[in-house]
Amino acid sequence: MTMAEAFVNEHPFDERYREATVNINATVRAIHDSLQASKIDAMPDLLGKMADYLIEFKVLHNQLILSDEEDISDFSCAKDTIAEFNKAIDQIIQKIKMLEDKVEEPNPGINFLHDEMEKITIKLKSLENARSEISFCGYYNEVGVLD
C-alpha cells in the first residue's frame, strides 16, 4: 500500500472533499469555456453537475469539520462559521438553478449568462474566505482550497 492509499484509507473524507473541489473547479472551467465558445447547449448539464458537486462539497465539508470537533478550540465559533458557509453554498446553488432555468429559455443571451457565471465564480472564491474563518476558531485544515 502506498502512502497516498494509506492516507485515503485513514482520511476518506479528505480525499472525497479534495475530489469534490476538483470537480467543481473543472466544471466551472468547462462552463466558462462553453460560454467563451458561445455553445450553451451543454450548459444545463454542466450547471446541474455543478449544483450536485456543491451539495456534495457542503456535506463533505461539514463531515470533515464535525469529525475533528475535539481539535477545534472554540467549537461554537466554528459551528456559526459553518452555518454561514452552508448558507453561502445554498445561495450559490439557488443562483445556479436560476441560471439553469434561464439557459432553457429561447435566446437566453450569452452576455447575461457570462455575467451571471462570473458572479457565481466570485461567490465560489469567497467560499474560501468563509472556510478560512473556521481556522480562526482554532482549527486549520489544508484540503479543499477552491482556486
N, C-alpha and C positions, 0 to 999 in steps of 0.2 A: 504494500500500500504506500503510495506517495504521500509526501507531507500535505499536498493540496487535498488529496482524498481524505486524509485523516482530519484535516481542518473542517471539510464539509461534513464528515460524519459527526464531528464534535459540535459544529455550529451550523446545523442545516438552515436555520433562519437567515444567517448572514449570507449564505450563498444564494438562496432564493431571493433575498432582498436585493442583492447585487444584480442578479439576473433580471429582476423586475425593473430596476433602474436602467439597465442596458436596453431592455425592450422599449421603455418609454422614450429614451433618447433616440433610438433607432427609428421609432415611429414618428417622432417629431421631425426628424430629418427627412423621412420619406414624405411626410405631408408637405413640408417646405419645398422639397424637390418637385412634387406634383404641382404645387401652386406656381412655381417658377416656370414650369413647362406648360402651364395653363391646362393641365389634364386633371379635371376634377372628378372623373368617373370613378377613380379609386378612393376618393375622399370619404364616402360613407363608411366603407370597410375599415379604412385607416383610423378614422375618428372613433369608430366602435371599439377597435382594438385598443386604442389609447385609453379610452374610458375604462375598459376592463383591466388594463395594466395598472392604471392609477388606483383602482379599487384594491387590486392585489397588493400593490405597494403600500397602501394605507394599512391594510390588515397585517402585513408582514412587519411594517414599521412598529405598529402598536405591540405586536408579539415580541419583537426584539427588545423594546424598552421595558415592557412589563416583565419579561423573563429575567431582566437584570435589576429588578426592584431593589435588591439588597445592596447593589453597587451605587445607588443614587442617594446622595446625602439628604437632599430635600425633595422627597418624592411628591409631596403635594404641589410644589412648584412645577415639577416635571409633568404631572397629570394635567395641570392648567395649560401648559405649553402644548402637550399632546392634543388637548381639546382644540386649541387654536389651529394646530397643524391639520387635524382632521377636518375642521371647518374650511380651511383654505383648499384642501383637496376636493371637498364636496362642491365648493364654488367653481373650481376648475371643471369638474365633471359636468356641472349644470351648463357651463359655457360651451363645453364640447357638444353636449346634447342639443343645445340651441343651434350650434353650427351645423350639426348633422341634419337637423330639420331644414335649415337654410339651403344646404347643398342639394337636397332633394327637390327644391323648387326649380322651375324653369328659369334659366339665366340668373343664377344667384349672384353674379358679379364677382369676378376674380379679385378685384382690388379690395372689396369688402371682406372676402374670405382671407385674403392675405393679411389685412389689418387685424382681423379677429384672431388669426393664428399667431400673429406677433404678440398680441395681448396675452394669449394663453401661454406662450413661451416665456414671457416675462414673469407671469404668475408661477410657472413651474420653477423658474430660477429663484424666485422669492421663497419657495418652499425650503430651499437650502438654508436660508436665514432662519426660518422658523425652526428647522431641525437643529441648527447650531445653538439656538437658545436653550434647548434641552441641556446642553453641556453646561450652561450657567447654573443649572440646578444641581451640579455636582456629578454630572455624567458625561462621558465622552465616548463616542463610537465612530470609528473611521469609515465604516462601509456606507455605500449608497449615495455618494455625492452626485447630485444631478449636475450635468455640465451644460 
